[in-house]
């Protein structure tokens, strides 16, 4: 354990000033990713069959706790089918929009990690070129430090970005699953309440178009 800690500290020390910013970026990125994945942990619920969803719509008290409040919100104090549709639009506007904002911010953080590594690479190479220009006995040590700083910063940026990219991909997939689940739940809820409110249950009959009677054109006899 001490050897691993010593190796981590040695890598951190050789990374330069960019390592502090990259550490802060990693903490924020992983915290947002974990929070987002926990918020979207509906995987077992979104895979429920239509029969199970129909039973939850009929009796919301039997639904799981995370879905129960959603179902009750889309059913309480509704007076028409349009009210049900409006409730689902409100859910999408609040929850799905918030999820999209977090996913977008997470993607920005993931992209920023390699850029910080590139910044460390540039700073390390500048230090190397400076040592080459100055020369002297200590130039080799400065060159080695500059190259080490450039490589460590690039490596750390990739190591921070790859797990963040994986978590962002999982979050996107769960977001799509949740949106599809809302669409299924909305369809089942509408089918349940349409007979009660008489929405979209009317029988439409095609009206027969009567053919127009031909107009009789009378012409007066021409004058001789």
C-alpha positions as a printed NumPy array, in Angstrom:
array([[  0.   ,   0.   ,   0.   ],
       [  2.826,   2.387,   0.826],
       [  4.504,   1.617,  -2.485],
       [  1.271,   2.355,  -4.384],
       [  0.785,   5.604,  -2.51 ],
       [  4.382,   6.587,  -3.169],
       [  3.963,   5.844,  -6.889],
       [  0.778,   7.917,  -7.056],
       [  2.453,  10.816,  -5.286],
       [  5.469,  10.588,  -7.591],
       [  3.187,  10.687, -10.631],
       [  1.248,  13.617,  -9.196],
       [  4.454,  15.547,  -8.481],
       [  5.784,  14.988, -11.999],
       [  2.558,  16.106, -13.667],
       [  3.026,  19.795, -13.029],
       [  0.478,  22.45 , -12.143],
       [ -2.186,  20.99 , -14.427],
       [ -2.614,  18.003, -12.113],
       [ -4.426,  20.093,  -9.475],
       [ -6.994,  21.292, -12.   ],
       [ -7.366,  17.775, -13.378],
       [ -7.964,  16.355,  -9.903],
       [-10.712,  18.903,  -9.261],
       [-12.204,  18.107, -12.665],
       [-12.201,  14.382, -11.898],
       [-13.94 ,  14.858,  -8.541],
       [-16.696,  17.018, -10.046],
       [-17.145,  14.781, -13.097],
       [-17.393,  11.509, -11.16 ],
       [-19.71 ,  13.054,  -8.57 ],
       [-22.116,  14.269, -11.281],
       [-21.915,  10.939, -13.114],
       [-22.665,   8.882,  -9.992],
       [-25.536,  11.176,  -9.007],
       [-26.988,  10.981, -12.516],
       [-26.742,   7.191, -12.651],
       [-28.449,   6.904,  -9.272],
       [-31.237,   9.2  , -10.453],
       [-31.73 ,   7.046, -13.555],
       [-31.685,   3.723, -11.708],
       [-35.072,   2.708, -13.139],
       [-33.657,  -0.199, -15.123],
       [-35.712,  -2.914, -13.433],
       [-38.857,  -0.795, -13.593],
       [-38.566,   0.381, -17.187],
       [-38.41 ,  -3.254, -18.345],
       [-41.835,  -4.016, -16.857],
       [-44.386,  -5.513, -19.238],
       [-47.505,  -3.697, -20.418],
       [-49.679,  -5.904, -18.201],
       [-47.678,  -4.886, -15.131],
       [-47.834,  -1.207, -16.089],
       [-51.599,  -1.502, -16.611],
       [-51.995,  -2.934, -13.114],
       [-49.96 ,  -0.043, -11.696],
       [-52.119,   2.481, -13.551],
       [-55.316,   0.874, -12.255],
       [-53.992,   0.61 ,  -8.691],
       [-51.118,   3.077,  -8.119],
       [-50.687,   1.863,  -4.533],
       [-49.265,  -1.412,  -5.887],
       [-46.606,   0.354,  -7.949],
       [-43.007,   0.627,  -6.68 ],
       [-42.246,   3.697,  -4.629],
       [-40.19 ,   5.438,  -7.328],
       [-43.027,   5.085,  -9.864],
       [-45.964,   5.522,  -7.487],
       [-45.674,   9.291,  -7.153],
       [-45.318,   9.687, -10.917],
       [-48.47 ,   7.664, -11.594],
       [-50.448,   9.515,  -8.946],
       [-49.335,  12.881, -10.293],
       [-50.589,  11.994, -13.776],
       [-53.966,  10.871, -12.37 ],
       [-54.885,  13.232,  -9.524],
       [-57.557,  15.847, -10.267],
       [-57.804,  15.173, -13.967],
       [-61.017,  15.885, -15.859],
       [-60.193,  14.982, -19.434],
       [-57.76 ,  13.098, -21.594],
       [-55.984,  16.365, -22.364],
       [-55.27 ,  16.782, -18.646],
       [-53.485,  13.428, -18.637],
       [-51.435,  14.406, -21.678],
       [-50.613,  17.744, -20.058],
       [-49.352,  16.031, -16.915],
       [-46.989,  13.854, -18.917],
       [-45.739,  16.897, -20.825],
       [-45.   ,  18.543, -17.467],
       [-43.051,  15.479, -16.331],
       [-41.006,  15.522, -19.533],
       [-40.396,  19.267, -19.27 ],
       [-39.117,  18.987, -15.7  ],
       [-37.402,  15.631, -15.312],
       [-36.194,  14.841, -18.831],
       [-34.976,  18.397, -19.431],
       [-33.02 ,  18.333, -16.161],
       [-31.484,  14.982, -17.108],
       [-30.487,  16.336, -20.522],
       [-28.769,  19.325, -18.908],
       [-26.76 ,  17.086, -16.607],
       [-25.795,  14.718, -19.401],
       [-24.648,  17.657, -21.519],
       [-22.58 ,  19.076, -18.643],
       [-21.073,  15.631, -18.019],
       [-20.06 ,  15.393, -21.676],
       [-18.367,  18.798, -21.409],
       [-16.359,  17.613, -18.405],
       [-15.372,  14.398, -20.178],
       [-14.123,  16.363, -23.182],
       [-12.25 ,  18.763, -20.894],
       [-10.095,  16.056, -19.301],
       [ -7.979,  15.291, -22.426],
       [ -7.73 ,  19.017, -23.1  ],
       [ -6.206,  19.562, -19.66 ],
       [ -3.817,  16.726, -20.451],
       [ -2.915,  18.45 , -23.724],
       [ -2.315,  21.667, -21.82 ],
       [  0.08 ,  19.822, -19.524],
       [  1.82 ,  18.394, -22.566],
       [  2.322,  21.863, -24.04 ],
       [  3.642,  23.231, -20.751],
       [  6.051,  20.303, -20.424],
       [  7.363,  20.759, -23.954],
       [  7.815,  24.497, -23.357],
       [  9.892,  23.654, -20.301],
       [ 11.919,  21.219, -22.382],
       [ 12.612,  23.73 , -25.157],
       [ 13.56 ,  26.346, -22.573],
       [ 16.116,  23.965, -21.08 ],
       [ 17.511,  23.217, -24.521],
       [ 17.887,  26.92 , -25.245],
       [ 19.585,  27.699, -21.932],
       [ 21.964,  24.733, -22.019],
       [ 24.383,  24.106, -19.203],
       [ 25.02 ,  21.171, -16.909],
       [ 21.517,  20.976, -15.499],
       [ 19.843,  21.096, -18.917],
       [ 19.458,  17.307, -19.078],
       [ 17.603,  17.229, -15.769],
       [ 15.241,  20.014, -16.858],
       [ 14.638,  18.291, -20.199],
       [ 13.82 ,  15.024, -18.447],
       [ 11.45 ,  16.865, -16.097],
       [  9.719,  18.598, -18.983],
       [  9.23 ,  15.373, -20.946],
       [  7.976,  13.588, -17.835],
       [  5.505,  16.388, -17.133],
       [  4.204,  16.266, -20.695],
       [  3.719,  12.496, -20.747],
       [  2.21 ,  12.244, -17.265],
       [ -0.317,  15.002, -17.956],
       [ -1.427,  13.333, -21.194],
       [ -1.717,   9.939, -19.543],
       [ -3.682,  11.316, -16.597],
       [ -6.072,  13.177, -18.886],
       [ -6.865,   9.956, -20.738],
       [ -7.258,   7.985, -17.526],
       [ -9.714,  10.549, -16.167],
       [-11.689,  10.838, -19.404],
       [-12.202,   7.153, -20.245],
       [-14.222,   6.185, -17.106],
       [-16.193,   9.404, -17.437],
       [-16.994,   8.574, -21.063],
       [-18.219,   5.119, -20.07 ],
       [-20.468,   6.533, -17.352],
       [-21.802,   9.221, -19.715],
       [-22.682,   6.53 , -22.277],
       [-24.518,   4.5  , -19.638],
       [-26.374,   7.624, -18.487],
       [-27.479,   8.371, -22.072],
       [-28.758,   4.839, -22.54 ],
       [-30.714,   4.972, -19.276],
       [-32.101,   8.357, -20.249],
       [-33.468,   6.89 , -23.501],
       [-34.935,   3.957, -21.578],
       [-36.662,   6.323, -19.167],
       [-38.152,   8.414, -22.005],
       [-39.431,   5.246, -23.691],
       [-40.913,   4.147, -20.367],
       [-42.752,   7.46 , -20.013],
       [-44.173,   7.046, -23.511],
       [-45.41 ,   3.539, -22.705],
       [-46.891,   4.664, -19.397],
       [-48.639,   7.571, -21.091],
       [-50.177,   5.322, -23.73 ],
       [-51.463,   2.84 , -21.143],
       [-52.829,   5.653, -18.951],
       [-54.664,   7.222, -21.879],
       [-56.189,   3.888, -22.865],
       [-57.348,   3.449, -19.274],
       [-59.045,   6.859, -18.972],
       [-60.462,   7.319, -22.478],
       [-63.662,   5.324, -21.827],
       [-64.23 ,   7.325, -18.635],
       [-63.827,  10.744, -20.235],
       [-65.085,   9.79 , -23.678],
       [-61.903,  10.901, -25.316],
       [-61.151,   9.636, -28.804],
       [-63.822,   6.921, -28.561],
       [-66.342,   8.46 , -30.937],
       [-67.316,   6.551, -34.034],
       [-66.55 ,   8.549, -37.097],
       [-68.779,   7.888, -40.101],
       [-67.902,   8.893, -43.575],
       [-70.536,  11.187, -45.031],
       [-71.816,  10.326, -48.431],
       [-71.242,  13.047, -50.882],
       [-74.286,  13.521, -53.006],
       [-73.625,  14.049, -56.629],
       [-74.597,  17.471, -57.781],
       [-77.528,  17.546, -60.121],
       [-76.586,  18.608, -63.62 ],
       [-77.648,  22.095, -64.367],
       [-80.105,  22.496, -67.191],
       [-78.959,  25.134, -69.544],
       [-81.75 ,  26.705, -71.555],
       [-80.982,  28.668, -74.61 ],
       [-83.352,  31.08 , -76.199],
       [-84.023,  30.63 , -79.892],
       [-81.968,  32.829, -82.001],
       [-83.775,  35.668, -83.708],
       [-84.268,  35.211, -87.447]])
